[in-house]
Amino acid sequence: MKSHGRWSKILKFKPMKIIIWGIVILSVLLFILDSIVMPWYVNKGGTLKVPNVVGMTEEKAFEVLVANKLEPRKGDVRTDNKIPVGSVVTQNPFPEQTVKIGRRVYLTISGGDQDVVVPALRGRTIRDSKFSLDRVGLKQGRIKYETSIELPEGTIVNQEIAAGSKVKKGTYISFTVSAGESIDSIYVPSLLGKTLSEARKIIHDKGLKVGNITYQVNNELLPNTVIDQLPRENDIVTVDKEIDLFISQTAEKSVQIKEN
């Protein structure tokens, strides 16, 4: 009975001892791997820091990397409006990263600004054309008016850059708008944000007249800036129509003046 009890204690102790020794051995192996094997592997053949080639032309970047005993590889081409076409946008591994000699370095190259297709604007209203241009990243340019018996008032007769053309994002597209059959039909220009003197000139150049000028207190805009107008932008009026202006001022009272 005593012998049986002794073996029972030994059997219970042995698995615990095996586990402890296993942990010790594993720890030693991990230490050797981390401190000896990996540094030896990394340093086998030498290491170096990756030079920074971002912003260089593809050709120059390849020359620099080859001179540093690295292997350049061309990766993706990416749209970028800040870095010239054909130059490096990003690199992998990153600059200053320590790598083995002969490591491959992948370069992402700039494709420049993305070209977009100019939409067809003929027959559309000014408002519709602005939505179409905004949708593809283009901007509304200069607007001219001319009489037209073919298209109704307020619709676009032709555009400066033909529909289907490819241009850079942010390009201004100017166009001509029908003023109807009568030369007396005039579209009211936008005067908001103009100085009073600028607004007067624009009104007179359009064949219109300055009407009432109402001064309103506004501390956010410079004095003598147009806050509002009547009739409003793109309303159709006839020659000599008076345009009322609302002008910013810093005084506490507002004044109304009738232009002669």
Contacts in CASP RR format, 6 or more apart in sequence:
PFRMAT RR
TARGET T0000
AUTHOR 0000-0000-0000
METHOD contacts of the structure
MODEL  1
MKSHGRWSKILKFKPMKIIIWGIVILSVLLFILDSIVMPWYVNKGGTLKV
PNVVGMTEEKAFEVLVANKLEPRKGDVRTDNKIPVGSVVTQNPFPEQTVK
IGRRVYLTISGGDQDVVVPALRGRTIRDSKFSLDRVGLKQGRIKYETSIE
LPEGTIVNQEIAAGSKVKKGTYISFTVSAGESIDSIYVPSLLGKTLSEAR
KIIHDKGLKVGNITYQVNNELLPNTVIDQLPRENDIVTVDKEIDLFISQT
AEKSVQIKEN
42 100 0 8 1.000
44 100 0 8 1.000
45 100 0 8 1.000
45 101 0 8 1.000
46 100 0 8 1.000
46 101 0 8 1.000
47 98 0 8 1.000
47 99 0 8 1.000
47 100 0 8 1.000
47 101 0 8 1.000
48 68 0 8 1.000
48 69 0 8 1.000
48 70 0 8 1.000
48 98 0 8 1.000
48 99 0 8 1.000
48 101 0 8 1.000
49 96 0 8 1.000
49 97 0 8 1.000
49 98 0 8 1.000
49 99 0 8 1.000
50 68 0 8 1.000
50 70 0 8 1.000
50 91 0 8 1.000
50 93 0 8 1.000
50 94 0 8 1.000
50 95 0 8 1.000
50 96 0 8 1.000
50 97 0 8 1.000
50 98 0 8 1.000
50 99 0 8 1.000
50 103 0 8 1.000
50 105 0 8 1.000
51 64 0 8 1.000
51 65 0 8 1.000
51 68 0 8 1.000
51 95 0 8 1.000
52 91 0 8 1.000
52 95 0 8 1.000
52 96 0 8 1.000
53 60 0 8 1.000
53 61 0 8 1.000
53 64 0 8 1.000
53 65 0 8 1.000
53 88 0 8 1.000
53 91 0 8 1.000
53 95 0 8 1.000
53 105 0 8 1.000
53 107 0 8 1.000
54 88 0 8 1.000
54 89 0 8 1.000
54 90 0 8 1.000
54 91 0 8 1.000
54 95 0 8 1.000
55 61 0 8 1.000
55 83 0 8 1.000
55 87 0 8 1.000
55 88 0 8 1.000
55 89 0 8 1.000
56 64 0 8 1.000
56 87 0 8 1.000
56 88 0 8 1.000
57 84 0 8 1.000
57 86 0 8 1.000
57 87 0 8 1.000
57 88 0 8 1.000
58 74 0 8 1.000
58 86 0 8 1.000
58 87 0 8 1.000
58 88 0 8 1.000
58 107 0 8 1.000
58 109 0 8 1.000
61 72 0 8 1.000
61 88 0 8 1.000
61 91 0 8 1.000
61 107 0 8 1.000
62 72 0 8 1.000
65 71 0 8 1.000
65 72 0 8 1.000
65 105 0 8 1.000
66 72 0 8 1.000
69 101 0 8 1.000
69 102 0 8 1.000
70 99 0 8 1.000
70 101 0 8 1.000
70 102 0 8 1.000
70 103 0 8 1.000
70 104 0 8 1.000
70 105 0 8 1.000
71 102 0 8 1.000
71 103 0 8 1.000
71 104 0 8 1.000
71 105 0 8 1.000
72 104 0 8 1.000
72 105 0 8 1.000
72 107 0 8 1.000
73 104 0 8 1.000
73 105 0 8 1.000
73 106 0 8 1.000
73 107 0 8 1.000
74 106 0 8 1.000
74 107 0 8 1.000
74 109 0 8 1.000
75 106 0 8 1.000
75 107 0 8 1.000
75 108 0 8 1.000
75 109 0 8 1.000
76 108 0 8 1.000
76 109 0 8 1.000
77 108 0 8 1.000
77 109 0 8 1.000
77 110 0 8 1.000
77 111 0 8 1.000
78 89 0 8 1.000
78 108 0 8 1.000
78 109 0 8 1.000
78 110 0 8 1.000
78 111 0 8 1.000
79 110 0 8 1.000
79 111 0 8 1.000
79 112 0 8 1.000
79 113 0 8 1.000
79 114 0 8 1.000
80 89 0 8 1.000
80 110 0 8 1.000
80 111 0 8 1.000
80 112 0 8 1.000
81 112 0 8 1.000
81 113 0 8 1.000
81 169 0 8 1.000
83 89 0 8 1.000
83 110 0 8 1.000
83 112 0 8 1.000
84 110 0 8 1.000
84 112 0 8 1.000
85 110 0 8 1.000
85 111 0 8 1.000
85 112 0 8 1.000
86 109 0 8 1.000
86 110 0 8 1.000
86 111 0 8 1.000
86 112 0 8 1.000
87 109 0 8 1.000
87 110 0 8 1.000
88 107 0 8 1.000
88 108 0 8 1.000
88 109 0 8 1.000
88 110 0 8 1.000
89 108 0 8 1.000
89 109 0 8 1.000
89 110 0 8 1.000
90 107 0 8 1.000
90 108 0 8 1.000
91 105 0 8 1.000
91 106 0 8 1.000
91 107 0 8 1.000
91 108 0 8 1.000
92 105 0 8 1.000
92 106 0 8 1.000
92 108 0 8 1.000
93 99 0 8 1.000
93 103 0 8 1.000
93 105 0 8 1.000
113 168 0 8 1.000
113 169 0 8 1.000
114 168 0 8 1.000
114 169 0 8 1.000
115 166 0 8 1.000
115 167 0 8 1.000
115 168 0 8 1.000
116 136 0 8 1.000
116 137 0 8 1.000
116 138 0 8 1.000
116 166 0 8 1.000
116 167 0 8 1.000
116 168 0 8 1.000
116 169 0 8 1.000
117 136 0 8 1.000
117 164 0 8 1.000
117 165 0 8 1.000
117 166 0 8 1.000
118 136 0 8 1.000
118 138 0 8 1.000
118 159 0 8 1.000
118 161 0 8 1.000
118 162 0 8 1.000
118 163 0 8 1.000
118 164 0 8 1.000
118 165 0 8 1.000
118 166 0 8 1.000
118 167 0 8 1.000
118 173 0 8 1.000
119 132 0 8 1.000
119 133 0 8 1.000
119 135 0 8 1.000
119 136 0 8 1.000
119 138 0 8 1.000
119 163 0 8 1.000
119 164 0 8 1.000
120 163 0 8 1.000
120 164 0 8 1.000
121 129 0 8 1.000
121 132 0 8 1.000
121 133 0 8 1.000
121 156 0 8 1.000
121 159 0 8 1.000
121 163 0 8 1.000
121 173 0 8 1.000
121 175 0 8 1.000
122 151 0 8 1.000
122 156 0 8 1.000
122 157 0 8 1.000
122 158 0 8 1.000
122 159 0 8 1.000
122 163 0 8 1.000
123 151 0 8 1.000
123 155 0 8 1.000
123 156 0 8 1.000
123 157 0 8 1.000
124 132 0 8 1.000
124 155 0 8 1.000
124 156 0 8 1.000
125 154 0 8 1.000
125 155 0 8 1.000
125 156 0 8 1.000
126 140 0 8 1.000
126 143 0 8 1.000
126 154 0 8 1.000
126 156 0 8 1.000
126 177 0 8 1.000
126 234 0 8 1.000
129 140 0 8 1.000
129 156 0 8 1.000
129 175 0 8 1.000
130 140 0 8 1.000
133 139 0 8 1.000
133 140 0 8 1.000
133 173 0 8 1.000
136 169 0 8 1.000
137 169 0 8 1.000
137 170 0 8 1.000
138 167 0 8 1.000
138 169 0 8 1.000
138 170 0 8 1.000
138 171 0 8 1.000
138 172 0 8 1.000
138 173 0 8 1.000
139 170 0 8 1.000
139 171 0 8 1.000
139 172 0 8 1.000
139 173 0 8 1.000
140 172 0 8 1.000
140 173 0 8 1.000
141 172 0 8 1.000
141 173 0 8 1.000
141 174 0 8 1.000
141 175 0 8 1.000
142 160 0 8 1.000
142 172 0 8 1.000
142 174 0 8 1.000
143 174 0 8 1.000
143 175 0 8 1.000
143 176 0 8 1.000
143 177 0 8 1.000
143 187 0 8 1.000
144 174 0 8 1.000
144 175 0 8 1.000
144 176 0 8 1.000
144 177 0 8 1.000
145 176 0 8 1.000
145 177 0 8 1.000
145 178 0 8 1.000
145 179 0 8 1.000
145 185 0 8 1.000
145 186 0 8 1.000
145 187 0 8 1.000
146 157 0 8 1.000
146 176 0 8 1.000
146 177 0 8 1.000
146 178 0 8 1.000
146 179 0 8 1.000
147 178 0 8 1.000
147 179 0 8 1.000
147 180 0 8 1.000
147 181 0 8 1.000
147 182 0 8 1.000
147 183 0 8 1.000
147 185 0 8 1.000
148 157 0 8 1.000
148 178 0 8 1.000
148 179 0 8 1.000
148 180 0 8 1.000
148 181 0 8 1.000
149 180 0 8 1.000
149 181 0 8 1.000
150 157 0 8 1.000
150 178 0 8 1.000
151 157 0 8 1.000
151 178 0 8 1.000
151 180 0 8 1.000
152 178 0 8 1.000
152 180 0 8 1.000
153 178 0 8 1.000
153 179 0 8 1.000
153 180 0 8 1.000
153 185 0 8 1.000
153 236 0 8 1.000
154 177 0 8 1.000
154 178 0 8 1.000
154 179 0 8 1.000
154 180 0 8 1.000
154 187 0 8 1.000
154 234 0 8 1.000
154 236 0 8 1.000
155 177 0 8 1.000
155 178 0 8 1.000
156 175 0 8 1.000
156 176 0 8 1.000
156 177 0 8 1.000
156 178 0 8 1.000
157 175 0 8 1.000
157 176 0 8 1.000
157 177 0 8 1.000
157 178 0 8 1.000
158 175 0 8 1.000
158 176 0 8 1.000
159 173 0 8 1.000
159 174 0 8 1.000
159 175 0 8 1.000
159 176 0 8 1.000
160 173 0 8 1.000
160 174 0 8 1.000
160 175 0 8 1.000
161 167 0 8 1.000
161 171 0 8 1.000
161 173 0 8 1.000
161 174 0 8 1.000
177 187 0 8 1.000
179 185 0 8 1.000
179 186 0 8 1.000
179 187 0 8 1.000
179 236 0 8 1.000
184 238 0 8 1.000
184 239 0 8 1.000
185 236 0 8 1.000
185 237 0 8 1.000
185 238 0 8 1.000
186 206 0 8 1.000
186 207 0 8 1.000
186 208 0 8 1.000
186 236 0 8 1.000
186 237 0 8 1.000
186 238 0 8 1.000
186 239 0 8 1.000
186 241 0 8 1.000
187 234 0 8 1.000
187 235 0 8 1.000
187 236 0 8 1.000
187 237 0 8 1.000
188 206 0 8 1.000
188 208 0 8 1.000
188 229 0 8 1.000
188 231 0 8 1.000
188 232 0 8 1.000
188 233 0 8 1.000
188 234 0 8 1.000
188 235 0 8 1.000
188 236 0 8 1.000
188 237 0 8 1.000
188 241 0 8 1.000
188 243 0 8 1.000
189 202 0 8 1.000
189 203 0 8 1.000
189 206 0 8 1.000
189 233 0 8 1.000
190 229 0 8 1.000
190 233 0 8 1.000
190 234 0 8 1.000
191 198 0 8 1.000
191 199 0 8 1.000
191 202 0 8 1.000
191 203 0 8 1.000
191 226 0 8 1.000
191 229 0 8 1.000
191 233 0 8 1.000
191 243 0 8 1.000
191 245 0 8 1.000
192 226 0 8 1.000
192 227 0 8 1.000
192 228 0 8 1.000
192 229 0 8 1.000
192 233 0 8 1.000
193 221 0 8 1.000
193 225 0 8 1.000
193 226 0 8 1.000
193 227 0 8 1.000
194 202 0 8 1.000
194 225 0 8 1.000
194 226 0 8 1.000
195 222 0 8 1.000
195 224 0 8 1.000
195 225 0 8 1.000
195 226 0 8 1.000
196 213 0 8 1.000
196 224 0 8 1.000
196 225 0 8 1.000
196 226 0 8 1.000
196 245 0 8 1.000
196 247 0 8 1.000
197 224 0 8 1.000
199 210 0 8 1.000
199 226 0 8 1.000
199 229 0 8 1.000
199 245 0 8 1.000
200 210 0 8 1.000
203 209 0 8 1.000
203 210 0 8 1.000
203 243 0 8 1.000
204 210 0 8 1.000
207 239 0 8 1.000
207 240 0 8 1.000
208 237 0 8 1.000
208 239 0 8 1.000
208 240 0 8 1.000
208 241 0 8 1.000
208 242 0 8 1.000
208 243 0 8 1.000
209 240 0 8 1.000
209 241 0 8 1.000
209 242 0 8 1.000
209 243 0 8 1.000
209 259 0 8 1.000
210 242 0 8 1.000
210 243 0 8 1.000
210 245 0 8 1.000
210 259 0 8 1.000
211 242 0 8 1.000
211 243 0 8 1.000
211 244 0 8 1.000
211 245 0 8 1.000
211 258 0 8 1.000
211 259 0 8 1.000
212 242 0 8 1.000
212 244 0 8 1.000
212 245 0 8 1.000
212 256 0 8 1.000
212 257 0 8 1.000
212 258 0 8 1.000
212 259 0 8 1.000
213 244 0 8 1.000
213 245 0 8 1.000
213 246 0 8 1.000
213 247 0 8 1.000
213 256 0 8 1.000
213 257 0 8 1.000
213 258 0 8 1.000
213 259 0 8 1.000
214 244 0 8 1.000
214 245 0 8 1.000
214 246 0 8 1.000
214 247 0 8 1.000
214 254 0 8 1.000
214 255 0 8 1.000
214 256 0 8 1.000
214 257 0 8 1.000
215 246 0 8 1.000
215 247 0 8 1.000
215 248 0 8 1.000
215 249 0 8 1.000
215 251 0 8 1.000
215 254 0 8 1.000
215 255 0 8 1.000
215 256 0 8 1.000
215 257 0 8 1.000
216 227 0 8 1.000
216 246 0 8 1.000
216 247 0 8 1.000
216 248 0 8 1.000
216 249 0 8 1.000
216 254 0 8 1.000
217 248 0 8 1.000
217 249 0 8 1.000
217 250 0 8 1.000
217 251 0 8 1.000
217 252 0 8 1.000
217 253 0 8 1.000
217 254 0 8 1.000
218 225 0 8 1.000
218 227 0 8 1.000
218 248 0 8 1.000
218 249 0 8 1.000
218 250 0 8 1.000
219 250 0 8 1.000
221 227 0 8 1.000
221 248 0 8 1.000
222 248 0 8 1.000
223 248 0 8 1.000
223 249 0 8 1.000
223 250 0 8 1.000
224 247 0 8 1.000
224 248 0 8 1.000
224 249 0 8 1.000
225 247 0 8 1.000
225 248 0 8 1.000
226 245 0 8 1.000
226 246 0 8 1.000
226 247 0 8 1.000
226 248 0 8 1.000
227 246 0 8 1.000
227 247 0 8 1.000
227 248 0 8 1.000
228 245 0 8 1.000
228 246 0 8 1.000
229 243 0 8 1.000
229 244 0 8 1.000
229 245 0 8 1.000
229 246 0 8 1.000
230 243 0 8 1.000
230 244 0 8 1.000
231 237 0 8 1.000
231 241 0 8 1.000
231 243 0 8 1.000
242 259 0 8 1.000
END
